[in-house]
Amino acid sequence: MVARVDDEMVTAKIPRVKGIPFIGSTLEMAKDPAAFFVRAYRDYGPVYQVNVFGRKQYVIAGVEAAKLMSTKKGRDGLRSKEFWQDFVDHFGASKTLTQIDGDEHRKMRAIMRRGFSREAASGRYHLLTEIGDKSIARDWREGESIPVVEAFQYMIVQMIGEMMSGDAPLEYVKDIRTNILFLLNTLVARVRPKFFLQSPKFKKASKRVDELGEKLIAQFKAYADTGELPDNLLGDVYQAHIDDPEFVQARDLSVLLTGPYVAGLDTVANTVAACTYGILKTPGVLEKVQAEADALYAKDTVTEADIRGLDYIQGCLKEAMRLWPIAVAQMRTTNHDLEFEGHTIPKDELIFIGTSVPHFMEEYFPDPFKFDPERFNEERREHMKPGVYAPFGRGPHSCLGQNLAEVLMGVIMARLFHRLDLSLDPPGYVLKTKSAPTPGPSMSFAVKVKGERNPAKNLIPEVLEE
Ligand code: HEM
C-alpha cells in the first residue's frame, strides 16, 4: 500500500465506502453498525472513509486499530474532546471525564477510580440483591410480557445510585432515564436534532434531574461540613472539589453526578438484555445458568469472590458483549496527521476506531455468530489474543467501570434466573436490534415470566475486614 516516489514515502489513497448519493452509508450504519464496520473492513481493508449523517468520517478497524489505541502513538495522536463537547456545554460545565485528554484526564481518572471500582460494591451484595428483588416484584410480574431493556434500565439506575451515592433515588428513576436518553440521542450519538431538547417531556425530566443534583450537592456539602464525606464516588468528587476547586469546579458537580448514569444505564441494560436473549435462545444454556445461579443463592451471604466465580454466567455476559457490543466503535479526533497501515489520516479529522470488528471474524472466534459462553473458558480463551476482544474499549478512555460492571451484571443475571422462569415472547422470537442511542436489543424485545422458581429471601450482609 505504501509507494516510494523520489525517495519520499507517500501513503495510499484512502478508499471511500460506496453509498447512496447524499446520505452515503447512513442507512446501512443505522441498521446495524457492527455489521457495517465488518462489511466495510472486508471490502476496503483496515482504513476507509464513510459518509454518515452528513459527516465525512475516517474509519480504522480490526486488530491493528484496536492495538493502536493502547500505544503511545494512539494516545498522543487521538483526542476525545469534540465528541462530548455539546454534552459538556449543555450542563454549562467546564469538563467531563470523557471529554478531556492527557494530564487533565489522568488526574480526573485518579479522582474517580475508587468510586467506579469493583470495591464500590464491596459488602453490598445483599443490598444489590434486594434491589434486584424489588425491581423483579415491580417490573417482572408473573404471566406478563416484560419489555426487557426498559425493565433493566430501572433496575440498574437503582443499583448505580446505591453504589455511587449510597442511596437509590427511586422517585427519580424515570426522570434520569428520560434525561439520559434525550441527551445521548441529541448531543452524543447525534441521531436526533437538537430541537428535541425543547420537548416538554425532556424539560420536565431535566428539571427533576437538576433538582436531584442540587439535593445531592447540598447533602454532600453538609457531610463535608461535618467532616463525614462518605466513601463513594460522590464523596470522592466532592472532596476533590474542596481540595482543588479550580479543577473540579462547582459548575461541574451536576454533570459529574449524572456521569455514572450516562456511563452505566444503557451500557448495562443493553448488555444484560442481550445476554438474556442469548441464554433463552440457545439450547442448553439456560439449564447451566440456572444451576450456577441456584448454587450461588443457596449461600446465606454472597461475596465479590462468589460473583466473580460465576464462570458460566460471566461467559454468557462476555459472549453478549462480543456479539452485541454497546461500543461498536470509539470516536476520536486526530491530533496530527496519523499514519496507519500505509495510509495517512489528516489532522483534526473525526475518526471511528472499529474495535469490535474482530469480534465477528472467524479467524479469531470460530463460528462467530454462535452464542457460545464456553469460548472464554480456561481451555479456549479465544478472547485473549491481542486486539481481538475490546467490549470495554481500549486506551486511556477505556471503561473505568469495567470491573464494577462485571459484578453488577453478574448479580443481575444470577438473581433474575434464580428467581424467575422466563421464556422468549413469542417463543421463537429472533432478536431485533436498535443502533441509538446505544446499540443493543430493540426496546420491543420481550420475555414472558412463566412463573417463580425461587422466592425472594434476604441475604445476610457480608462482614468486611477493616
Ligand atoms: C456492559 C457494561 C459496560 C460496557 C460494555 C462499557 C463500555 C465502555 C466503553 C467502550 C467505554 C469507552 C468509550 C470510549 O473510549 O469512547 C467506556 C467508558 C467509561 N465507562 Fe463504561 N461500560 C459499561 C458499564 C459501565 C459502568 C456500569 C460504569 C460506571 C457506573 C462505567 C463507567 C465508565 C466511565 C466512567 C467511562 C469513561 C472513561 C474515560 O473517559 O476515561 N461503564 N465504557
Boltz pocket constraint, residues with backbone or C-beta under 6 A from the ligand:
constraints:
  - pocket:
      binder: B
      contacts: [[A, 97], [A, 98], [A, 99], [A, 109], [A, 116], [A, 160], [A, 260], [A, 261], [A, 263], [A, 264], [A, 265], [A, 267], [A, 268], [A, 271], [A, 321], [A, 326], [A, 327], [A, 330], [A, 331], [A, 390], [A, 391], [A, 392], [A, 393], [A, 394], [A, 396], [A, 397], [A, 398], [A, 399], [A, 400], [A, 401], [A, 402], [A, 404], [A, 405]]
      max_distance: 6.0
